[in-house]
């Protein structure tokens, strides 16, 4: 029986919100216009009325929770855009685990530079002791969530889960260090286990490729310069704003911010196989192929990217949308859906904390994408 993969969605909402309120910058937004924007353009295939009929329930039906932003791009152009009151085109919206796919793109840039190797053991100092079995973990295994590390994404009670601990309590000062200290639960490469800790290890690895310093400010500066020069500017993502922990490590598994339009542009970067809006090849096409190739242990997951495939651990809508569709998925119903065959990117950002709400959201998004041929 198909079930929704809960690991990308349950982080302990009360604890998370308490931490967000106390953390400067995490909800830094610009005030939206009193009358929220709702714009629909005439598409060559789908009429305005049909688009509105598919979009409106995402905002008006309380069974889906709260949708804050909805964006539809076809052939790289915004053809529909709607925001809830208090939100608008300039609002920076929290990514949750959409950030993982951004991290994967940054990893791809480092692999293309020769700084990191996909199938070599990762250079984690804590794992280099003779006989440490973690020393066999590869970059590919971290990307495909098959590292074997004993990371409990969700706990019962929720604050006991490793992700909540890492982001908000005893691991928050050095999130990557917290993740690296975990022992193996399985042999590397043998079991799929979704882990925000794996992404934090990747972000620390990238930072150490850029600077030898352990000074948090130096680490932040080095990573931010890389992001700005290699992704933010060439990808035309001006609102892309990562957050960093106290050790200066980008919180690449969970916390960055962009406007809905920039989330759409990021989806388009993936759809265009690493090419910018101007046609510049930012990221090798081969890396997008790696991200969208089903992993051996879960056909619904690639390299930090969800795929629209049948699996007991699936986060998308297999059977309701093209098999070629893939997505960046975040806690509480954040989605960037990319459908290459339909030349389509759809962004939904909102707050849907209950499973039944997210099921309804996915059904509505499948109905929306189904309007387009391909």
C-alpha positions as a Markdown table, in Angstrom:
| # | Residue | x | y | z |
|---|---|---|---|---|
| 1 | Unk | 0.0 | 0.0 | 0.0 |
| 2 | Unk | 1.3 | 3.5 | -0.9 |
| 3 | Unk | 2.0 | 5.8 | 2.0 |
| 4 | Unk | 3.3 | 9.3 | 2.2 |
| 5 | Unk | 6.9 | 9.6 | 3.3 |
| 6 | Unk | 6.6 | 11.5 | 6.6 |
| 7 | Unk | 10.3 | 12.1 | 7.2 |
| 8 | Unk | 10.3 | 15.2 | 5.1 |
| 9 | Unk | 7.3 | 16.7 | 6.9 |
| 10 | Unk | 7.3 | 16.2 | 10.7 |
| 11 | Unk | 9.9 | 18.2 | 12.6 |
| 12 | Unk | 8.0 | 19.0 | 15.8 |
| 13 | Unk | 6.1 | 22.1 | 14.9 |
| 14 | Unk | 5.8 | 23.6 | 18.3 |
| 15 | Unk | 9.5 | 23.4 | 19.1 |
| 16 | Unk | 10.4 | 24.5 | 15.6 |
| 17 | Unk | 8.2 | 27.6 | 15.7 |
| 18 | Unk | 9.5 | 28.5 | 19.1 |
| 19 | Unk | 13.0 | 28.3 | 17.8 |
| 20 | Unk | 12.1 | 30.3 | 14.7 |
| 21 | Unk | 10.6 | 33.1 | 16.7 |
| 22 | Unk | 13.8 | 33.4 | 18.7 |
| 23 | Unk | 16.2 | 33.2 | 15.8 |
| 24 | Unk | 16.8 | 36.5 | 14.0 |
| 25 | Unk | 16.3 | 36.6 | 10.3 |
| 26 | Unk | 14.5 | 33.3 | 9.8 |
| 27 | Unk | 11.2 | 35.1 | 8.9 |
| 28 | Unk | 12.7 | 38.2 | 7.4 |
| 29 | Unk | 10.2 | 39.3 | 4.8 |
| 30 | Unk | 9.0 | 42.5 | 3.1 |
| 31 | Unk | 5.4 | 43.5 | 3.8 |
| 32 | Unk | 3.1 | 42.6 | 1.0 |
| 33 | Unk | 0.5 | 44.9 | -0.6 |
| 34 | Unk | -2.9 | 45.0 | 1.3 |
| 35 | Unk | -4.5 | 43.5 | -1.7 |
| 36 | Unk | -2.5 | 40.3 | -2.5 |
| 37 | Unk | -1.5 | 39.8 | -6.1 |
| 38 | Unk | -3.5 | 37.3 | -8.2 |
| 39 | Unk | -2.4 | 37.3 | -11.8 |
| 40 | Unk | -3.3 | 34.8 | -14.5 |
| 41 | Unk | -2.1 | 35.1 | -18.1 |
| 42 | Unk | -3.6 | 33.5 | -21.1 |
| 43 | Unk | -1.7 | 30.3 | -22.0 |
| 44 | Unk | -1.7 | 29.0 | -25.5 |
| 45 | Unk | -3.3 | 25.7 | -24.4 |
| 46 | Unk | -4.9 | 26.3 | -21.0 |
| 47 | Unk | -7.4 | 29.1 | -20.6 |
| 48 | Unk | -7.6 | 31.6 | -17.8 |
| 49 | Unk | -10.8 | 30.2 | -16.3 |
| 50 | Unk | -9.4 | 26.7 | -16.1 |
| 51 | Unk | -6.2 | 27.9 | -14.4 |
| 52 | Unk | -8.2 | 29.9 | -11.9 |
| 53 | Unk | -10.5 | 27.0 | -11.2 |
| 54 | Unk | -7.4 | 24.8 | -10.4 |
| 55 | Unk | -5.6 | 27.4 | -8.3 |
| 56 | Unk | -8.4 | 28.8 | -6.2 |
| 57 | Unk | -9.1 | 25.6 | -4.1 |
| 58 | Unk | -5.4 | 25.7 | -2.9 |
| 59 | Unk | -6.2 | 29.0 | -1.2 |
| 60 | Unk | -9.9 | 28.7 | -0.5 |
| 61 | Unk | -10.3 | 25.1 | 0.8 |
| 62 | Unk | -9.4 | 24.9 | 4.4 |
| 63 | Unk | -8.9 | 21.1 | 4.0 |
| 64 | Unk | -5.6 | 22.0 | 2.4 |
| 65 | Unk | -4.2 | 24.2 | 5.2 |
| 66 | Unk | -2.9 | 27.6 | 4.3 |
| 67 | Unk | -1.3 | 28.3 | 0.9 |
| 68 | Unk | 0.8 | 31.4 | 1.0 |
| 69 | Unk | 2.2 | 31.5 | -2.6 |
| 70 | Unk | 1.4 | 29.6 | -5.8 |
| 71 | Unk | 3.4 | 30.1 | -9.0 |
| 72 | Unk | 3.1 | 28.4 | -12.4 |
| 73 | Unk | 5.8 | 28.8 | -15.0 |
| 74 | Unk | 5.5 | 27.5 | -18.6 |
| 75 | Unk | 8.4 | 27.6 | -20.9 |
| 76 | Unk | 10.2 | 29.8 | -18.4 |
| 77 | Unk | 7.5 | 32.4 | -18.2 |
| 78 | Unk | 5.2 | 33.1 | -15.2 |
| 79 | Unk | 1.6 | 32.4 | -16.4 |
| 80 | Unk | -0.1 | 32.3 | -13.0 |
| 81 | Unk | 0.7 | 33.8 | -9.6 |
| 82 | Unk | -1.3 | 34.1 | -6.4 |
| 83 | Unk | -0.5 | 35.1 | -2.9 |
| 84 | Unk | -2.4 | 35.0 | 0.4 |
| 85 | Unk | -3.0 | 38.2 | 2.4 |
| 86 | Unk | 0.3 | 39.4 | 4.0 |
| 87 | Unk | 2.4 | 37.7 | 1.3 |
| 88 | Unk | 3.6 | 38.9 | -2.1 |
| 89 | Unk | 6.2 | 38.7 | -4.8 |
| 90 | Unk | 8.9 | 40.3 | -2.6 |
| 91 | Unk | 8.2 | 38.0 | 0.4 |
| 92 | Unk | 11.1 | 35.7 | 1.3 |
| 93 | Unk | 9.6 | 32.3 | 2.1 |
| 94 | Unk | 11.1 | 29.6 | 4.3 |
| 95 | Unk | 12.2 | 26.6 | 2.3 |
| 96 | Unk | 12.4 | 23.8 | 4.8 |
| 97 | Unk | 13.7 | 20.8 | 2.9 |
| 98 | Unk | 13.5 | 22.4 | -0.5 |
| 99 | Unk | 17.0 | 23.6 | 0.7 |
| 100 | Unk | 18.3 | 20.1 | 0.2 |
| 101 | Unk | 18.0 | 20.3 | -3.6 |
| 102 | Unk | 19.7 | 23.7 | -3.5 |
| 103 | Unk | 22.5 | 22.0 | -1.6 |
| 104 | Unk | 22.7 | 19.2 | -4.2 |
| 105 | Unk | 23.2 | 21.8 | -6.9 |
| 106 | Unk | 26.1 | 23.4 | -4.9 |
| 107 | Unk | 27.6 | 19.9 | -4.4 |
| 108 | Unk | 27.4 | 19.4 | -8.2 |
| 109 | Unk | 29.3 | 22.6 | -8.8 |
| 110 | Unk | 32.1 | 21.3 | -6.5 |
| 111 | Unk | 32.2 | 17.9 | -8.2 |
| 112 | Unk | 32.4 | 19.7 | -11.6 |
| 113 | Unk | 35.3 | 21.7 | -10.2 |
| 114 | Unk | 37.1 | 18.6 | -9.0 |
| 115 | Unk | 36.9 | 19.6 | -5.3 |
| 116 | Unk | 34.8 | 16.6 | -4.4 |
| 117 | Unk | 34.4 | 13.1 | -6.0 |
| 118 | Unk | 31.1 | 11.4 | -6.3 |
| 119 | Unk | 32.1 | 7.8 | -5.5 |
| 120 | Unk | 35.1 | 8.3 | -3.3 |
| 121 | Unk | 34.9 | 8.2 | 0.5 |
| 122 | Unk | 34.2 | 11.6 | 1.8 |
| 123 | Unk | 37.0 | 13.4 | 3.7 |
| 124 | Unk | 35.4 | 13.7 | 7.1 |
| 125 | Unk | 38.2 | 14.0 | 9.7 |
| 126 | Unk | 36.1 | 12.3 | 12.4 |
| 127 | Unk | 35.8 | 9.2 | 10.3 |
| 128 | Unk | 39.5 | 8.8 | 9.4 |
| 129 | Unk | 40.6 | 6.7 | 12.3 |
| 130 | Unk | 41.8 | 3.2 | 11.3 |
| 131 | Unk | 39.0 | 0.7 | 11.3 |
| 132 | Unk | 36.2 | 3.3 | 11.4 |
| 133 | Unk | 33.5 | 1.8 | 9.1 |
| 134 | Unk | 32.1 | 5.3 | 8.4 |
| 135 | Unk | 35.3 | 6.0 | 6.5 |
| 136 | Unk | 33.7 | 4.1 | 3.6 |
| 137 | Unk | 30.7 | 6.5 | 3.2 |
| 138 | Unk | 30.7 | 8.2 | -0.2 |
| 139 | Unk | 29.4 | 11.5 | -1.5 |
| 140 | Unk | 26.8 | 9.6 | -3.6 |
| 141 | Unk | 25.6 | 7.7 | -0.5 |
| 142 | Unk | 25.1 | 11.0 | 1.4 |
| 143 | Unk | 23.2 | 12.5 | -1.6 |
| 144 | Unk | 20.9 | 9.4 | -2.0 |
| 145 | Unk | 20.2 | 9.0 | 1.7 |
| 146 | Unk | 22.0 | 5.7 | 1.9 |
| 147 | Unk | 24.9 | 6.6 | 4.2 |
| 148 | Unk | 23.9 | 4.1 | 6.9 |
| 149 | Unk | 24.3 | 6.6 | 9.7 |
| 150 | Unk | 22.0 | 6.2 | 12.7 |
| 151 | Unk | 20.1 | 9.4 | 12.2 |
| 152 | Unk | 16.5 | 9.3 | 13.5 |
| 153 | Unk | 14.7 | 11.9 | 11.3 |
| 154 | Unk | 11.5 | 11.8 | 13.4 |
| 155 | Unk | 11.3 | 10.9 | 17.0 |
| 156 | Unk | 8.5 | 9.9 | 19.4 |
| 157 | Unk | 8.1 | 12.1 | 21.2 |
| 158 | Unk | 9.0 | 14.5 | 18.4 |
| 159 | Unk | 11.7 | 16.5 | 20.4 |
| 160 | Unk | 13.6 | 13.2 | 20.8 |
| 161 | Unk | 14.2 | 13.0 | 17.0 |
| 162 | Unk | 17.7 | 13.7 | 15.8 |
| 163 | Unk | 16.5 | 16.4 | 13.3 |
| 164 | Unk | 14.8 | 18.5 | 16.0 |
| 165 | Unk | 17.8 | 18.0 | 18.3 |
| 166 | Unk | 20.2 | 19.0 | 15.6 |
| 167 | Unk | 18.3 | 22.1 | 14.4 |
| 168 | Unk | 16.9 | 23.4 | 17.6 |
| 169 | Unk | 18.4 | 21.9 | 20.8 |
| 170 | Unk | 21.7 | 20.2 | 21.8 |
| 171 | Unk | 23.0 | 19.9 | 18.3 |
| 172 | Unk | 22.2 | 23.4 | 17.1 |
| 173 | Unk | 25.6 | 25.0 | 17.8 |
| 174 | Unk | 27.4 | 22.6 | 15.4 |
| 175 | Unk | 24.9 | 20.8 | 13.3 |
| 176 | Unk | 27.4 | 19.0 | 11.1 |
| 177 | Unk | 29.4 | 17.8 | 14.1 |
| 178 | Unk | 26.2 | 16.4 | 15.6 |
| 179 | Unk | 25.5 | 14.5 | 12.4 |
| 180 | Unk | 29.1 | 13.3 | 11.9 |
| 181 | Unk | 29.2 | 11.8 | 15.4 |
| 182 | Unk | 26.4 | 9.3 | 14.7 |
| 183 | Unk | 27.5 | 5.6 | 14.4 |
| 184 | Unk | 26.4 | 3.4 | 11.6 |
| 185 | Unk | 23.0 | 1.7 | 11.8 |
| 186 | Unk | 23.5 | -0.1 | 8.4 |
| 187 | Unk | 26.3 | -0.8 | 6.1 |
| 188 | Unk | 26.8 | 2.2 | 3.7 |
| 189 | Unk | 24.8 | 1.9 | 0.6 |
| 190 | Unk | 22.4 | -0.8 | 1.7 |
| 191 | Unk | 19.3 | 1.1 | 3.2 |
| 192 | Unk | 17.4 | 4.3 | 2.3 |
| 193 | Unk | 16.9 | 6.4 | 5.3 |
| 194 | Unk | 16.0 | 10.1 | 4.8 |
| 195 | Unk | 18.3 | 12.3 | 6.9 |
| 196 | Unk | 18.7 | 16.0 | 7.3 |
| 197 | Unk | 22.0 | 15.1 | 9.0 |
| 198 | Unk | 23.4 | 13.8 | 5.8 |
| 199 | Unk | 22.8 | 17.2 | 4.2 |
| 200 | Unk | 24.5 | 19.0 | 7.0 |
| 201 | Unk | 27.5 | 16.8 | 6.5 |
| 202 | Unk | 27.5 | 17.8 | 2.8 |
| 203 | Unk | 27.4 | 21.5 | 3.6 |
| 204 | Unk | 30.3 | 21.2 | 6.1 |
| 205 | Unk | 32.3 | 19.3 | 3.4 |
| 206 | Unk | 31.7 | 22.0 | 0.9 |
| 207 | Unk | 32.8 | 24.7 | 3.4 |
| 208 | Unk | 36.0 | 22.8 | 4.2 |
| 209 | Unk | 36.8 | 22.7 | 0.5 |
| 210 | Unk | 36.6 | 26.6 | 0.4 |
| 211 | Unk | 38.5 | 27.5 | 3.6 |
| 212 | Unk | 40.8 | 25.8 | 6.2 |
| 213 | Unk | 39.6 | 28.2 | 8.9 |
| 214 | Unk | 37.4 | 27.0 | 11.8 |
| 215 | Unk | 36.3 | 30.6 | 12.5 |
| 216 | Unk | 32.5 | 30.8 | 12.0 |
| 217 | Unk | 32.7 | 34.2 | 10.3 |
| 218 | Unk | 35.3 | 33.0 | 7.8 |
| 219 | Unk | 33.4 | 29.9 | 7.1 |
| 220 | Unk | 30.2 | 31.9 | 6.4 |
| 221 | Unk | 32.0 | 34.3 | 4.2 |
| 222 | Unk | 33.7 | 31.6 | 2.1 |
| 223 | Unk | 30.4 | 29.7 | 1.6 |
| 224 | Unk | 28.4 | 32.8 | 0.8 |
| 225 | Unk | 30.9 | 34.0 | -1.8 |
| 226 | Unk | 30.7 | 30.6 | -3.5 |
| 227 | Unk | 26.9 | 30.7 | -3.5 |
| 228 | Unk | 26.7 | 34.3 | -4.7 |
| 229 | Unk | 29.2 | 33.8 | -7.5 |
| 230 | Unk | 28.3 | 30.3 | -8.7 |
| 231 | Unk | 24.5 | 30.1 | -8.2 |
| 232 | Unk | 22.8 | 33.3 | -6.9 |
| 233 | Unk | 24.1 | 35.7 | -9.5 |
| 234 | Unk | 24.3 | 33.5 | -12.6 |
| 235 | Unk | 21.0 | 31.7 | -11.8 |
| 236 | Unk | 19.2 | 35.1 | -11.3 |
| 237 | Unk | 18.1 | 34.2 | -7.8 |
| 238 | Unk | 18.5 | 37.6 | -6.1 |
| 239 | Unk | 16.5 | 36.7 | -3.0 |
| 240 | Unk | 18.4 | 33.5 | -2.2 |
| 241 | Unk | 19.3 | 33.8 | 1.5 |
| 242 | Unk | 20.8 | 30.9 | 3.3 |
| 243 | Unk | 21.0 | 30.6 | 7.1 |
| 244 | Unk | 24.1 | 29.4 | 9.0 |
| 245 | Unk | 24.6 | 27.7 | 12.4 |
| 246 | Unk | 26.9 | 29.0 | 15.2 |
| 247 | Unk | 29.8 | 27.0 | 13.7 |
| 248 | Unk | 29.4 | 28.9 | 10.4 |
| 249 | Unk | 27.9 | 25.9 | 8.5 |
| 250 | Unk | 25.1 | 26.6 | 6.0 |
| 251 | Unk | 21.9 | 25.0 | 7.2 |
| 252 | Unk | 21.5 | 23.4 | 3.8 |
| 253 | Unk | 19.1 | 20.7 | 4.9 |
| 254 | Unk | 16.3 | 22.9 | 6.1 |
| 255 | Unk | 16.6 | 26.7 | 6.3 |
| 256 | Unk | 17.0 | 29.1 | 3.4 |
| 257 | Unk | 14.7 | 31.7 | 2.0 |
| 258 | Unk | 13.6 | 32.8 | -1.5 |
| 259 | Unk | 10.7 | 34.5 | -3.0 |
| 260 | Unk | 8.2 | 32.3 | -4.9 |
| 261 | Unk | 9.5 | 33.7 | -8.2 |
| 262 | Unk | 13.0 | 32.7 | -7.3 |
| 263 | Unk | 11.9 | 29.2 | -6.2 |
| 264 | Unk | 10.4 | 29.0 | -9.7 |
| 265 | Unk | 13.6 | 30.1 | -11.3 |
| 266 | Unk | 15.4 | 27.4 | -9.3 |
| 267 | Unk | 13.0 | 24.8 | -10.6 |
| 268 | Unk | 13.5 | 26.1 | -14.1 |
| 269 | Unk | 17.3 | 25.7 | -13.7 |
| 270 | Unk | 16.7 | 22.1 | -13.0 |
| 271 | Unk | 14.2 | 21.8 | -15.9 |
| 272 | Unk | 16.6 | 23.4 | -18.3 |
| 273 | Unk | 19.3 | 20.9 | -17.3 |
| 274 | Unk | 21.5 | 23.4 | -15.5 |
| 275 | Unk | 21.1 | 26.4 | -17.9 |
| 276 | Unk | 20.3 | 29.9 | -16.6 |
| 277 | Unk | 17.5 | 32.0 | -18.0 |
| 278 | Unk | 20.0 | 33.5 | -20.5 |
| 279 | Unk | 21.1 | 30.1 | -21.6 |
| 280 | Unk | 24.4 | 30.0 | -19.7 |
| 281 | Unk | 25.4 | 26.5 | -18.6 |
| 282 | Unk | 25.7 | 27.0 | -14.8 |
| 283 | Unk | 25.8 | 23.3 | -13.9 |
| 284 | Unk | 26.8 | 20.4 | -16.1 |
| 285 | Unk | 23.8 | 18.6 | -17.7 |
| 286 | Unk | 25.3 | 15.3 | -16.4 |
| 287 | Unk | 24.7 | 16.5 | -12.8 |
| 288 | Unk | 21.0 | 17.1 | -13.4 |
| 289 | Unk | 20.9 | 13.5 | -14.8 |
| 290 | Unk | 22.5 | 12.3 | -11.5 |
| 291 | Unk | 20.0 | 14.2 | -9.4 |
| 292 | Unk | 17.0 | 12.8 | -11.4 |
| 293 | Unk | 18.2 | 9.1 | -11.6 |
| 294 | Unk | 16.3 | 6.8 | -9.2 |
| 295 | Unk | 18.6 | 5.6 | -6.5 |
| 296 | Unk | 19.2 | 1.9 | -6.0 |
| 297 | Unk | 17.4 | 1.8 | -2.6 |
| 298 | Unk | 14.4 | 4.0 | -3.3 |
| 299 | Unk | 13.1 | 4.5 | -6.9 |
| 300 | Unk | 11.2 | 7.6 | -5.7 |
| 301 | Unk | 14.4 | 9.4 | -4.7 |
| 302 | Unk | 17.4 | 10.6 | -6.7 |
| 303 | Unk | 20.2 | 12.7 | -5.3 |
| 304 | Unk | 18.5 | 15.1 | -2.9 |
| 305 | Unk | 15.5 | 15.2 | -5.2 |
| 306 | Unk | 12.2 | 13.4 | -5.1 |
| 307 | Unk | 11.0 | 11.6 | -8.2 |
| 308 | Unk | 7.4 | 10.8 | -9.2 |
| 309 | Unk | 7.8 | 7.0 | -9.0 |
| 310 | Unk | 5.9 | 4.3 | -7.1 |
| 311 | Unk | 7.5 | 3.5 | -3.8 |
| 312 | Unk | 6.5 | 2.9 | -0.2 |
| 313 | Unk | 8.6 | 6.0 | 0.5 |
| 314 | Unk | 7.3 | 8.6 | -1.9 |
| 315 | Unk | 6.7 | 12.3 | -1.4 |
| 316 | Unk | 5.1 | 13.2 | -4.8 |
| 317 | Unk | 2.0 | 11.9 | -6.7 |
| 318 | Unk | 2.8 | 8.8 | -8.7 |
| 319 | Unk | -0.1 | 7.8 | -11.0 |
| 320 | Unk | -1.5 | 11.4 | -10.9 |
| 321 | Unk | 1.2 | 13.2 | -12.9 |
| 322 | Unk | 3.9 | 12.3 | -15.5 |
| 323 | Unk | 6.6 | 9.8 | -14.3 |
| 324 | Unk | 9.2 | 12.3 | -15.5 |
| 325 | Unk | 8.0 | 14.9 | -13.0 |
| 326 | Unk | 10.4 | 15.5 | -10.1 |
| 327 | Unk | 10.3 | 17.8 | -7.1 |
| 328 | Unk | 11.9 | 19.6 | -4.2 |
| 329 | Unk | 9.8 | 18.9 | -1.1 |
| 330 | Unk | 9.8 | 20.6 | 2.3 |
| 331 | Unk | 8.1 | 20.2 | 5.7 |
| 332 | Unk | 4.5 | 21.2 | 6.0 |
| 333 | Unk | 3.8 | 21.1 | 2.2 |
| 334 | Unk | 6.5 | 23.1 | 0.4 |
| 335 | Unk | 6.8 | 22.1 | -3.2 |
| 336 | Unk | 8.7 | 22.9 | -6.4 |
| 337 | Unk | 7.3 | 20.6 | -9.0 |
| 338 | Unk | 9.2 | 20.3 | -12.3 |
| 339 | Unk | 7.7 | 18.5 | -15.3 |
| 340 | Unk | 10.1 | 18.5 | -18.2 |
| 341 | Unk | 7.6 | 16.8 | -20.6 |
| 342 | Unk | 5.1 | 19.6 | -19.9 |
| 343 | Unk | 7.7 | 22.4 | -19.9 |
| 344 | Unk | 6.3 | 23.3 | -16.5 |
| 345 | Unk | 7.4 | 24.4 | -13.1 |
| 346 | Unk | 4.9 | 24.8 | -10.2 |
| 347 | Unk | 5.7 | 26.3 | -6.8 |
| 348 | Unk | 3.5 | 26.0 | -3.7 |
| 349 | Unk | 4.6 | 27.4 | -0.4 |
| 350 | Unk | 2.3 | 27.2 | 2.6 |
| 351 | Unk | 1.5 | 25.6 | 6.0 |
| 352 | Unk | -0.2 | 22.2 | 5.9 |
| 353 | Unk | 0.9 | 20.5 | 9.1 |
| 354 | Unk | -1.5 | 17.5 | 8.8 |
| 355 | Unk | -1.0 | 14.5 | 6.6 |
| 356 | Unk | -4.5 | 14.7 | 5.2 |
| 357 | Unk | -4.0 | 18.4 | 4.3 |
| 358 | Unk | -0.8 | 17.5 | 2.3 |
| 359 | Unk | -2.6 | 14.7 | 0.5 |
| 360 | Unk | -5.3 | 17.2 | -0.5 |
| 361 | Unk | -2.6 | 19.7 | -1.6 |
| 362 | Unk | -0.9 | 17.1 | -3.8 |
| 363 | Unk | -4.2 | 16.1 | -5.3 |
| 364 | Unk | -4.9 | 19.7 | -6.2 |
| 365 | Unk | -1.4 | 20.2 | -7.6 |
| 366 | Unk | -1.8 | 17.1 | -9.7 |
| 367 | Unk | -5.0 | 18.5 | -11.0 |
| 368 | Unk | -3.3 | 21.7 | -11.9 |
| 369 | Unk | -0.3 | 20.1 | -13.7 |
| 370 | Unk | -2.8 | 17.8 | -15.5 |
| 371 | Unk | -4.2 | 20.8 | -17.4 |
| 372 | Unk | -1.1 | 20.9 | -19.5 |
| 373 | Unk | -0.2 | 18.5 | -22.3 |
| 374 | Unk | 2.9 | 16.3 | -22.3 |
